[in-house]
Amino acid sequence: MITARDVSFGYGDSLVLSGAGLIAETGSTLGLIGPNGSGKSTLLRIIYRALRPRTGTVLIDDGPVSDLRGRQLAARLAVVTQENPAQTPLTVTDMVMLGRAPWAGPVRGYSHADHVVVAAALHRVGARDLAERAFATLSGGERQRVLVARALAQQADHLLLDEPTNHLDIHYQHELLGLLGELAVTTVIVLHDLNLAARYCDRIVLLERGRVAAAGSVDDVLIPEILEPVYGVRVRRSSAFGAPQLLFGARTDAERAFPR
């Protein structure tokens, strides 16, 4: 379980988050959504300790994430960020092997078991054929899959992902999110595509200007009454292939003049 309570963060006098929070139940997938600048990535960075909040607490299960050190943190939390180390000289296998680094130690090095884990992680994201390629030569979508493989190789029981479907075509978007749903881990994932969130997330937290505008199930949050005032577009909801399907359109002149 991942719990963030009453989290606030800002730069100078400008608040990015104000009293935000979330609860990702054990083994579930929580989607973190909201317009650009709503604080999604900032909240994720606070959860994995890249940023220190002004107020609030973050717990992994029942313990503060701030108490975890070294291998303890690596065993509990794996992260896929938007940062893309495109200029690294590493091969794909070496990049994914970094996920095993917390377990290797300064003397033992990587074992046969580590190589098996790395090969399995590459296979799971459909990138086994890229193993010997230089990471810097990959396309954006290929790099994204390799970075997810690195997180899988870490074998942590909590997983954070910041827009992991960026640069992926439709096939790999659905394949990757379907894979994440099969993992026995607690997952928090930042998504811009609301239809992907509707299909693959168990619960949703919607941020608006640094605050939680809504939180709950897909059926509770991904509805026109909640989404339209936050995103400033018209929303129609139907269903397709066993999941909610959202359609979007520009507001009319009357709707812009008299918002809800």
C-alpha positions as CSV (number, residue, x, y, z in Angstrom):
1,M,0.0,0.0,0.0
2,I,1.1,3.5,-0.8
3,T,-0.4,6.4,1.2
4,A,0.3,10.1,0.8
5,R,-1.5,12.4,3.3
6,D,-1.9,16.2,3.2
7,V,1.1,16.8,0.9
8,S,2.1,20.3,0.1
9,F,5.0,21.5,-2.0
10,G,6.1,24.7,-3.6
11,Y,8.9,26.9,-5.0
12,G,9.2,30.1,-3.1
13,D,5.7,31.6,-2.7
14,S,4.2,29.4,-5.5
15,L,2.5,26.3,-4.3
16,V,2.5,23.3,-6.7
17,L,0.6,21.0,-4.3
18,S,-1.7,21.9,-1.5
19,G,-3.0,19.2,0.8
20,A,-2.9,16.5,-1.8
21,G,-2.9,12.8,-1.2
22,L,-3.7,9.4,-2.4
23,I,-4.1,5.8,-1.2
24,A,-3.1,2.9,-3.5
25,E,-4.3,-0.3,-2.1
26,T,-2.0,-3.4,-2.0
27,G,-1.8,-5.0,-5.4
28,S,-3.9,-2.4,-7.1
29,T,-3.2,0.1,-9.9
30,L,-4.0,3.7,-9.1
31,G,-4.1,6.3,-12.0
32,L,-3.0,9.8,-11.3
33,I,-4.6,12.2,-13.8
34,G,-5.1,15.9,-14.3
35,P,-4.3,18.8,-16.7
36,N,-0.8,19.9,-17.3
37,G,0.7,21.7,-14.3
38,S,-1.8,20.1,-11.8
39,G,1.0,18.5,-9.8
40,K,0.9,14.9,-10.9
41,S,4.7,14.4,-11.4
42,T,5.5,16.5,-8.4
43,L,3.4,14.2,-6.2
44,L,5.1,11.2,-7.7
45,R,8.5,12.6,-7.0
46,I,7.6,13.3,-3.4
47,I,6.5,9.6,-3.0
48,Y,9.9,8.3,-4.2
49,R,11.8,11.0,-2.3
50,A,13.2,13.0,-5.1
51,L,11.5,16.0,-3.5
52,R,10.8,16.8,0.1
53,P,7.3,18.1,0.9
54,R,6.7,21.2,2.9
55,T,4.0,19.3,4.8
56,G,2.5,15.8,4.8
57,T,3.6,12.2,5.1
58,V,4.2,9.3,2.7
59,L,3.9,5.7,3.8
60,I,4.9,2.5,2.2
61,D,2.5,0.0,3.9
62,D,2.7,1.2,7.5
63,G,6.1,2.8,7.5
64,P,7.3,6.3,6.4
65,V,9.2,6.1,3.1
66,S,11.7,8.5,4.7
67,D,12.8,5.7,7.0
68,L,13.9,3.4,4.1
69,R,17.5,3.3,3.1
70,G,19.6,1.7,0.4
71,R,18.4,-1.9,-0.3
72,Q,15.4,-1.4,1.9
73,L,14.1,1.3,-0.4
74,A,15.1,-0.6,-3.6
75,A,13.2,-3.7,-2.4
76,R,10.1,-1.7,-1.8
77,L,10.0,0.9,-4.6
78,A,10.9,0.9,-8.3
79,V,10.4,4.0,-10.5
80,V,10.1,4.8,-14.2
81,T,10.4,8.6,-14.7
82,Q,10.1,10.8,-17.7
83,E,13.9,11.5,-17.7
84,N,15.4,9.6,-20.5
85,P,19.2,9.0,-20.4
86,A,19.5,8.9,-24.2
87,Q,23.3,9.6,-24.4
88,T,24.4,6.8,-22.1
89,P,27.0,4.4,-23.7
90,L,25.3,1.4,-22.1
91,T,23.8,-1.5,-24.0
92,V,20.2,-2.4,-23.4
93,T,21.2,-5.4,-21.2
94,D,23.5,-3.2,-19.2
95,M,20.7,-0.6,-18.7
96,V,18.3,-3.2,-17.4
97,M,21.0,-4.7,-15.3
98,L,21.0,-1.5,-13.3
99,G,17.8,-2.7,-11.8
100,R,19.8,-5.5,-10.2
101,A,22.5,-3.2,-8.8
102,P,21.0,-2.9,-5.3
103,W,21.4,-6.7,-4.9
104,A,24.8,-7.1,-6.5
105,G,27.0,-5.4,-3.9
106,P,30.6,-4.1,-4.4
107,V,32.3,-7.5,-4.4
108,R,29.9,-10.2,-5.6
109,G,29.0,-8.6,-9.0
110,Y,26.1,-9.9,-11.1
111,S,25.2,-13.5,-10.8
112,H,23.7,-15.9,-13.4
113,A,20.4,-15.4,-11.5
114,D,20.7,-11.6,-12.1
115,H,21.1,-12.3,-15.9
116,V,18.1,-14.6,-15.9
117,V,16.0,-11.9,-14.2
118,V,17.1,-9.2,-16.8
119,A,16.4,-11.5,-19.7
120,A,12.9,-12.2,-18.3
121,A,12.2,-8.5,-17.8
122,L,13.2,-7.7,-21.4
123,H,11.0,-10.5,-22.7
124,R,8.0,-9.3,-20.7
125,V,8.1,-5.9,-22.3
126,G,8.8,-7.3,-25.8
127,A,12.4,-6.0,-26.0
128,R,14.4,-9.2,-25.8
129,D,15.6,-8.7,-29.4
130,L,17.1,-5.3,-28.3
131,A,19.4,-6.8,-25.7
132,E,22.7,-6.2,-27.5
133,R,21.7,-2.8,-29.0
134,A,23.2,0.4,-27.7
135,F,20.5,2.2,-25.6
136,A,21.3,5.5,-27.3
137,T,20.4,4.1,-30.7
138,L,16.8,3.1,-29.7
139,S,13.7,5.0,-30.6
140,G,11.7,6.8,-27.9
141,G,9.2,3.9,-27.6
142,E,12.0,1.3,-27.4
143,R,13.8,3.2,-24.7
144,Q,10.5,3.5,-22.7
145,R,10.0,-0.3,-22.8
146,V,13.6,-0.8,-21.7
147,L,13.2,1.5,-18.8
148,V,10.1,-0.4,-17.7
149,A,12.1,-3.6,-18.0
150,R,14.8,-2.1,-15.7
151,A,12.1,-1.4,-13.1
152,L,10.7,-4.9,-13.4
153,A,14.2,-6.3,-13.0
154,Q,14.4,-4.5,-9.6
155,Q,11.7,-6.8,-8.3
156,A,10.3,-4.2,-5.9
157,D,6.7,-4.7,-4.6
158,H,5.7,-1.1,-5.3
159,L,6.0,0.6,-8.7
160,L,5.7,4.2,-9.7
161,L,5.5,5.3,-13.4
162,D,5.4,8.8,-14.8
163,E,3.6,8.7,-18.2
164,P,5.1,5.4,-19.3
165,T,3.0,5.3,-22.5
166,N,4.8,8.4,-23.9
167,H,6.3,7.5,-27.3
168,L,4.6,4.1,-27.4
169,D,2.3,3.2,-30.3
170,I,-1.2,2.0,-29.6
171,H,-0.2,-1.7,-29.5
172,Y,2.6,-1.2,-26.9
173,Q,0.5,1.2,-24.8
174,H,-2.1,-1.5,-24.3
175,E,0.4,-4.3,-24.0
176,L,2.5,-2.4,-21.4
177,L,-0.5,-1.4,-19.2
178,G,-2.0,-4.9,-19.5
179,L,1.3,-6.3,-18.3
180,L,1.4,-3.9,-15.3
181,G,-2.1,-5.0,-14.3
182,E,-0.8,-8.6,-14.2
183,L,2.0,-7.9,-11.8
184,A,1.5,-8.6,-8.1
185,V,2.7,-5.1,-7.1
186,T,1.1,-1.9,-5.9
187,T,1.3,0.6,-8.8
188,V,0.8,4.3,-9.1
189,I,0.9,5.6,-12.7
190,V,0.6,9.1,-14.1
191,L,-1.4,9.1,-17.3
192,H,-2.7,11.8,-19.7
193,D,-4.8,9.4,-21.7
194,L,-8.1,9.1,-19.8
195,N,-9.2,6.2,-21.9
196,L,-6.1,4.2,-20.9
197,A,-6.8,5.2,-17.3
198,A,-10.4,4.0,-17.6
199,R,-9.4,0.6,-19.0
200,Y,-6.4,-0.3,-16.8
201,C,-6.7,1.5,-13.5
202,D,-8.6,0.2,-10.4
203,R,-8.9,3.7,-8.9
204,I,-8.3,7.2,-10.0
205,V,-7.0,10.4,-8.3
206,L,-7.8,13.6,-10.3
207,L,-5.6,16.6,-9.5
208,E,-6.5,20.2,-10.3
209,R,-4.1,23.1,-9.5
210,G,-2.3,21.1,-6.9
211,R,-5.4,19.8,-5.1
212,V,-7.4,16.6,-5.3
213,A,-10.5,17.4,-7.3
214,A,-11.9,13.8,-7.1
215,A,-10.8,10.3,-6.0
216,G,-12.5,7.0,-6.3
217,S,-13.3,4.3,-8.8
218,V,-13.3,4.7,-12.5
219,D,-17.1,4.9,-12.4
220,D,-17.0,7.6,-9.7
221,V,-14.3,9.9,-11.3
222,L,-14.3,9.5,-15.0
223,I,-17.7,11.1,-15.6
224,P,-18.6,14.3,-17.5
225,E,-19.8,16.1,-14.4
226,I,-16.3,15.9,-12.9
227,L,-14.1,16.0,-16.0
228,E,-15.7,18.9,-17.9
229,P,-15.0,21.7,-15.4
230,V,-11.5,20.4,-14.7
231,Y,-10.4,20.0,-18.4
232,G,-12.6,22.6,-19.9
233,V,-13.9,20.3,-22.7
234,R,-17.1,18.6,-23.4
235,V,-17.2,14.9,-22.4
236,R,-19.4,12.0,-23.4
237,R,-19.1,8.6,-21.9
238,S,-20.0,5.3,-23.4
239,S,-18.4,1.8,-23.3
240,A,-16.3,-0.3,-25.7
241,F,-14.5,-3.6,-25.4
242,G,-15.7,-4.0,-21.8
243,A,-14.5,-0.7,-20.4
244,P,-15.7,2.9,-20.3
245,Q,-14.9,5.0,-23.4
246,L,-14.6,8.8,-23.2
247,L,-15.2,11.2,-26.2
248,F,-14.1,14.8,-26.1
249,G,-15.1,17.9,-27.9
250,A,-14.6,21.7,-27.7
251,R,-17.1,23.7,-25.6
252,T,-19.7,25.7,-27.4
253,D,-19.6,29.5,-27.1
254,A,-22.5,29.4,-24.7
255,E,-20.7,26.8,-22.5
256,R,-17.6,29.0,-22.4
257,A,-19.6,32.0,-21.5
258,F,-21.6,30.2,-18.8
259,P,-19.4,27.4,-17.4
260,R,-20.9,25.0,-14.9
